[in-house]
Amino acid sequence: TMSDTDNDSAFFFGFIGVACALVFANLGASYGTAKSGVGICSMGVLKPDLIMKSVIPVVMAGILGIYGMIVSVIIFQKIKPTEYTYFNAYSHLSAGLCCGFSSLAAGLAIGVVGDAGVRANAQQERIFVGMILILIFAEALGLYGLIVSLILSQ
C-alpha cells in the first residue's frame, strides 16, 4: 500500500493553493485598480486638484495583491519534497482559495465603490469620509481571507 507521503499528487493540491492565492488576489487588485482608475480619469478632467486625493481606492486595491503574494510565499515555503501529506496539501489549497477569493471579492467591491465614490466626491466633497469608510469595510473582506489563510497554512 502507498503511504500518505508517497503519492506525488499531493503536491499538485499544494501548488494549486499557491497559484490560487496569487492569481485570484491579483484579479481582485487589478479590477479594483482599473475600475477606480476609470473613475479618477473621468473625474480628473473637471477637477484635477482632486486626483491625488482620489488615488486611495487604487492603493487599497493594490494591497489585495500583496495579501496574495504573502500567502503564496508562505504556502510555497511549507511545501517540502519529503513529508508532505494530503492533509497539508488540502490545508494549503484551502488557504490559497480563502485568500484568493476573499481578495477577489474585496477587489470587486473596492472597484465599484472607488469608481462611484471618486466621481461623487468631485460633486460633493462631504461624501469623502463615507467613501473611505465603505472602502475600509471592503478591504476588511480581503483581510479576513488573509487571516484565515495564515491560520490554515500553519
Backbone bond lengths (Angstrom), bond angles and torsions (degrees), N, CA, C in turn:
res aa  C-N    CA-C-N  psi(-1)  N-CA   C-N-CA  omega(-1)  CA-C   N-CA-C  phi
1 T - - - 1.453 - - 1.528 109.94 -
2 M 1.312 114.69 154.23 1.452 120.16 -177.49 1.525 109.06 -95.15
3 S 1.309 117.34 130.35 1.460 119.95 179.41 1.531 109.70 -78.69
4 D 1.307 114.42 170.57 1.463 120.86 -176.14 1.524 112.50 -62.38
5 T 1.328 117.98 -30.29 1.464 120.25 -176.62 1.525 112.72 -92.02
6 D 1.337 118.60 -7.70 1.453 121.04 -177.47 1.529 113.40 -83.72
7 N 1.291 117.67 -15.00 1.461 120.58 -174.19 1.529 110.54 -90.92
8 D 1.317 116.10 119.82 1.463 120.47 -177.54 1.528 113.66 -70.69
9 S 1.326 117.60 -16.68 1.466 118.47 -177.64 1.531 112.09 -69.09
10 A 1.308 118.61 -16.26 1.468 119.96 175.96 1.526 110.46 -62.38
11 F 1.331 116.46 -34.85 1.465 119.85 179.59 1.524 111.85 -62.28
12 F 1.324 115.72 -33.22 1.459 120.58 179.31 1.523 110.86 -55.81
13 F 1.324 116.43 -48.00 1.462 120.50 -177.29 1.526 111.32 -66.64
14 G 1.311 117.19 -37.54 1.464 120.16 177.31 1.513 112.35 -63.53
15 F 1.332 115.66 -45.03 1.464 118.92 -178.96 1.527 112.44 -72.37
16 I 1.327 117.38 -29.49 1.473 119.54 172.97 1.526 109.60 -64.58
17 G 1.328 117.22 -37.12 1.474 120.59 175.20 1.514 111.84 -60.75
18 V 1.342 116.12 -41.80 1.466 120.83 177.22 1.528 110.07 -60.20
19 A 1.328 115.30 -48.30 1.472 119.98 -177.80 1.523 111.92 -66.03
20 C 1.322 117.39 -42.38 1.467 120.48 -178.36 1.520 112.03 -63.31
21 A 1.318 116.71 -41.06 1.464 119.55 179.64 1.520 110.47 -58.84
22 L 1.323 116.21 -48.00 1.460 119.86 -175.55 1.530 112.29 -74.28
23 V 1.320 116.31 -46.51 1.468 119.91 -173.91 1.527 111.91 -66.45
24 F 1.326 117.43 -49.09 1.464 119.08 -177.56 1.525 111.70 -70.15
25 A 1.329 117.62 -35.29 1.468 119.54 176.16 1.527 110.11 -64.41
26 N 1.324 116.77 -40.25 1.466 119.42 178.57 1.522 112.17 -70.51
27 L 1.317 117.24 -31.29 1.474 119.21 173.62 1.528 110.29 -62.25
28 G 1.329 116.34 -44.86 1.463 119.64 177.30 1.518 112.02 -63.68
29 A 1.323 116.23 -42.42 1.465 120.28 179.80 1.523 111.28 -64.20
30 S 1.319 116.33 -42.58 1.467 118.89 -177.94 1.524 111.85 -69.79
31 Y 1.333 116.79 -38.07 1.468 118.66 177.81 1.527 110.12 -65.39
32 G 1.333 116.20 -46.36 1.461 119.63 179.42 1.516 112.26 -60.47
33 T 1.327 116.13 -39.84 1.466 120.95 179.05 1.522 110.81 -67.25
34 A 1.320 116.81 -47.29 1.462 120.75 -177.08 1.525 112.06 -65.49
35 K 1.327 115.92 -47.38 1.470 119.64 -177.66 1.531 110.69 -65.43
36 S 1.327 116.78 -44.12 1.469 119.22 177.37 1.526 111.08 -66.40
37 G 1.327 116.67 -37.53 1.463 121.02 179.13 1.510 112.75 -61.84
38 V 1.321 116.73 -38.06 1.471 120.36 176.77 1.522 110.34 -62.72
39 G 1.337 116.21 -42.66 1.468 119.62 177.32 1.518 112.35 -63.57
40 I 1.338 116.39 -39.49 1.466 120.55 179.16 1.529 110.49 -64.41
41 C 1.326 116.76 -44.44 1.470 120.20 179.55 1.522 111.46 -62.74
42 S 1.322 115.98 -42.69 1.461 120.51 179.38 1.524 111.22 -64.17
43 M 1.330 116.28 -44.15 1.456 121.19 -179.12 1.527 111.11 -71.17
44 G 1.333 116.82 -35.36 1.457 121.70 -175.59 1.513 114.86 -65.79
45 V 1.311 116.94 -18.83 1.465 120.32 178.65 1.528 110.15 -65.52
46 L 1.328 116.41 -42.28 1.459 120.28 -177.18 1.528 113.24 -92.94
47 K 1.334 117.36 -31.16 1.472 121.36 -178.47 1.528 110.31 -131.72
48 P 1.321 117.20 74.04 1.470 119.44 -177.39 1.530 113.98 -65.07
49 D 1.314 117.83 -19.84 1.459 120.50 179.10 1.530 112.86 -70.68
50 L 1.333 117.50 -14.66 1.467 121.29 179.99 1.523 113.39 -96.24
51 I 1.317 117.93 1.63 1.469 120.31 -174.41 1.525 111.29 -61.64
52 M 1.318 118.75 -49.63 1.466 120.53 -176.52 1.532 111.43 -65.02
53 K 1.306 117.30 -36.22 1.461 121.39 177.68 1.525 110.77 -67.19
54 S 1.318 116.69 -27.23 1.462 121.92 -176.30 1.525 113.68 -88.18
55 V 1.313 117.81 0.06 1.466 121.00 -179.04 1.534 111.49 -78.85
56 I 1.312 118.50 -9.84 1.462 122.33 -177.18 1.540 112.86 -53.20
57 P 1.349 120.14 -45.22 1.466 118.21 178.36 1.530 113.28 -61.92
58 V 1.317 117.15 -33.28 1.468 120.77 178.59 1.528 110.41 -66.31
59 V 1.323 116.65 -41.89 1.465 120.81 178.18 1.525 110.13 -64.19
60 M 1.328 116.49 -43.27 1.463 119.88 -179.48 1.521 111.49 -65.57
61 A 1.318 117.34 -35.49 1.456 120.39 176.74 1.530 110.68 -68.00
62 G 1.311 117.07 -38.80 1.454 121.01 179.16 1.516 113.04 -63.38
63 I 1.314 117.06 -30.91 1.459 121.07 178.70 1.525 110.62 -62.75
64 L 1.312 117.13 -31.22 1.472 120.57 179.81 1.527 111.44 -61.21
65 G 1.317 116.83 -38.26 1.460 120.17 176.66 1.521 111.64 -64.18
66 I 1.325 116.21 -34.22 1.467 120.43 177.36 1.522 110.16 -65.66
67 Y 1.343 117.04 -39.30 1.469 119.89 176.47 1.528 110.64 -56.38
68 G 1.325 115.98 -46.85 1.461 120.10 179.96 1.513 112.67 -62.71
69 M 1.317 116.25 -40.04 1.465 119.52 179.39 1.528 111.23 -65.60
70 I 1.323 117.16 -41.67 1.463 121.09 179.28 1.524 110.57 -59.90
71 V 1.330 116.71 -49.34 1.464 120.40 -178.16 1.527 110.71 -65.49
72 S 1.317 117.40 -40.22 1.467 120.59 179.16 1.522 111.69 -60.73
73 V 1.313 116.62 -45.18 1.467 120.37 -179.56 1.529 110.56 -65.55
74 I 1.325 117.09 -42.18 1.468 120.09 179.96 1.524 110.71 -62.98
75 I 1.326 116.52 -46.11 1.471 119.46 179.76 1.527 109.93 -63.49
76 F 1.323 117.12 -45.55 1.464 120.30 -177.77 1.528 111.43 -59.06
77 Q 1.313 116.91 -40.25 1.459 120.30 -179.46 1.526 112.48 -66.74
78 K 1.326 117.30 -21.84 1.463 120.38 -179.10 1.526 112.75 -91.08
79 I 1.321 118.13 -7.40 1.463 121.06 177.43 1.525 107.89 -85.34
80 K 1.316 115.25 111.81 1.472 122.11 -178.44 1.526 109.40 -114.05
81 P 1.323 118.15 144.11 1.466 121.05 178.28 1.529 113.11 -61.13
82 T 1.306 116.76 -23.94 1.465 120.14 177.11 1.524 108.79 -115.50
83 E 1.297 115.64 151.12 1.468 122.54 175.95 1.533 113.40 58.02
84 Y 1.319 117.26 44.47 1.469 121.04 174.47 1.523 107.84 -111.19
85 T 1.317 115.80 109.90 1.458 120.96 -173.63 1.525 111.22 -94.76
86 Y 1.328 115.10 168.22 1.459 119.52 174.66 1.527 110.99 -64.38
87 F 1.308 116.43 -34.60 1.466 119.33 176.59 1.526 110.27 -57.98
88 N 1.323 116.79 -47.66 1.467 120.62 177.99 1.527 110.93 -62.62
89 A 1.313 116.17 -41.68 1.465 120.57 -178.07 1.527 111.27 -62.69
90 Y 1.329 116.70 -47.56 1.468 119.99 179.84 1.528 111.12 -67.42
91 S 1.318 116.75 -35.18 1.455 120.81 176.34 1.528 110.36 -63.29
92 H 1.322 116.70 -42.18 1.466 120.76 -179.93 1.524 111.44 -71.13
93 L 1.323 116.77 -36.04 1.464 119.91 175.27 1.520 110.39 -62.32
94 S 1.327 116.60 -46.75 1.465 119.29 -179.32 1.526 111.38 -66.34
95 A 1.327 117.44 -34.72 1.467 120.25 176.90 1.524 110.64 -63.50
96 G 1.323 116.47 -44.68 1.461 120.09 178.91 1.513 112.69 -63.85
97 L 1.331 116.05 -41.30 1.467 119.39 179.19 1.521 111.48 -67.94
98 C 1.330 117.47 -39.11 1.476 120.47 177.74 1.518 111.30 -59.14
99 C 1.297 115.78 -50.68 1.462 119.96 -178.31 1.526 110.90 -66.06
100 G 1.333 115.75 -47.24 1.460 119.88 -175.69 1.521 113.22 -62.75
101 F 1.329 116.58 -50.71 1.466 119.18 -177.02 1.530 112.11 -71.58
102 S 1.322 117.65 -34.20 1.465 119.50 176.60 1.526 110.77 -65.50
103 S 1.315 116.31 -40.34 1.461 120.00 178.06 1.523 111.63 -70.01
104 L 1.320 116.80 -34.69 1.466 120.00 175.70 1.527 110.19 -62.85
105 A 1.328 116.53 -46.59 1.468 120.14 178.83 1.526 111.09 -62.20
106 A 1.326 116.49 -42.25 1.466 120.40 179.08 1.527 110.52 -63.88
107 G 1.329 116.83 -39.76 1.463 120.71 179.13 1.518 112.58 -64.14
108 L 1.331 116.07 -38.66 1.471 119.42 176.81 1.527 110.19 -63.05
109 A 1.329 116.13 -44.55 1.467 119.74 179.84 1.525 111.42 -65.51
110 I 1.325 116.73 -43.88 1.469 120.10 -179.66 1.521 110.67 -63.45
111 G 1.322 117.23 -39.41 1.459 120.42 179.91 1.520 112.64 -63.28
112 V 1.314 116.09 -46.91 1.469 120.19 -178.62 1.527 110.65 -66.87
113 V 1.338 116.15 -46.93 1.469 119.69 -179.48 1.525 110.72 -67.95
114 G 1.334 116.55 -39.75 1.461 119.80 -179.69 1.518 111.96 -63.41
115 D 1.317 116.61 -43.22 1.469 120.92 179.62 1.527 110.71 -62.55
116 A 1.320 116.02 -54.76 1.467 119.62 -178.36 1.525 111.16 -67.45
117 G 1.324 116.89 -36.55 1.464 120.69 -176.56 1.510 113.94 -66.86
118 V 1.335 117.50 -44.10 1.466 118.25 -178.89 1.530 111.10 -70.51
119 R 1.319 116.86 -32.46 1.477 118.96 175.86 1.526 110.60 -67.40
120 A 1.344 115.80 -43.21 1.466 119.67 179.70 1.530 110.95 -67.72
121 N 1.322 116.64 -35.40 1.467 120.77 179.47 1.529 111.68 -63.91
122 A 1.310 116.64 -29.21 1.465 119.79 178.24 1.527 110.75 -68.21
123 Q 1.317 116.63 -28.06 1.465 120.32 -178.99 1.527 112.52 -92.47
124 Q 1.349 116.16 -33.47 1.464 121.16 -177.98 1.523 108.54 -142.22
125 E 1.331 116.42 107.01 1.465 120.47 -173.41 1.520 113.72 -70.30
126 R 1.339 118.12 -17.65 1.461 119.81 179.32 1.524 112.61 -71.42
127 I 1.310 118.24 -11.69 1.462 121.49 179.72 1.528 112.09 -78.78
128 F 1.324 117.03 -10.69 1.470 121.03 -174.42 1.531 112.97 -58.43
129 V 1.321 118.17 -46.86 1.463 121.46 -178.22 1.526 110.47 -63.42
130 G 1.313 116.83 -41.53 1.464 120.51 177.00 1.515 111.97 -62.45
131 M 1.323 116.92 -41.41 1.463 120.81 177.88 1.527 110.45 -62.03
132 I 1.319 117.42 -43.68 1.465 121.34 -179.63 1.528 110.53 -62.99
133 L 1.331 117.39 -41.75 1.465 120.30 178.21 1.526 111.75 -61.99
134 I 1.304 116.75 -43.25 1.469 120.26 178.51 1.526 110.10 -64.05
135 L 1.317 116.93 -41.51 1.464 120.47 177.81 1.526 112.33 -62.87
136 I 1.323 116.57 -37.73 1.465 120.46 178.77 1.527 110.26 -63.56
137 F 1.319 116.49 -43.86 1.462 119.28 179.01 1.524 111.69 -67.53
138 A 1.324 117.36 -33.84 1.467 120.32 175.73 1.524 110.61 -67.11
139 E 1.318 117.09 -41.53 1.458 121.47 178.29 1.524 110.98 -65.08
140 A 1.324 116.29 -32.46 1.464 120.49 179.66 1.523 111.40 -60.85
141 L 1.320 117.82 -30.23 1.467 120.62 177.68 1.523 110.66 -60.25
142 G 1.317 116.51 -44.12 1.456 120.51 176.74 1.518 111.85 -66.73
143 L 1.317 116.69 -36.53 1.462 121.12 178.97 1.524 111.11 -65.86
144 Y 1.331 117.09 -38.10 1.466 120.45 176.63 1.525 110.20 -61.22
145 G 1.314 116.38 -43.55 1.460 120.06 177.60 1.515 112.27 -62.72
146 L 1.329 116.77 -39.35 1.473 120.86 177.54 1.527 110.72 -62.24
147 I 1.315 117.56 -45.52 1.467 121.59 -177.87 1.525 110.91 -63.39
148 V 1.320 117.14 -46.12 1.463 120.15 179.30 1.532 110.07 -65.39
149 S 1.317 117.04 -37.73 1.463 120.43 178.39 1.519 111.61 -63.44
150 L 1.311 117.18 -40.43 1.460 120.26 178.32 1.525 111.28 -64.66
151 I 1.324 115.93 -37.76 1.465 119.92 177.27 1.531 110.11 -67.11
152 L 1.333 117.40 -44.77 1.463 121.51 -178.03 1.531 112.35 -66.48
153 S 1.318 116.82 -30.41 1.466 119.25 -174.36 1.525 112.61 -82.63
154 Q 1.324 118.49 -2.15 1.475 120.81 -179.28 1.507 111.83 -68.31
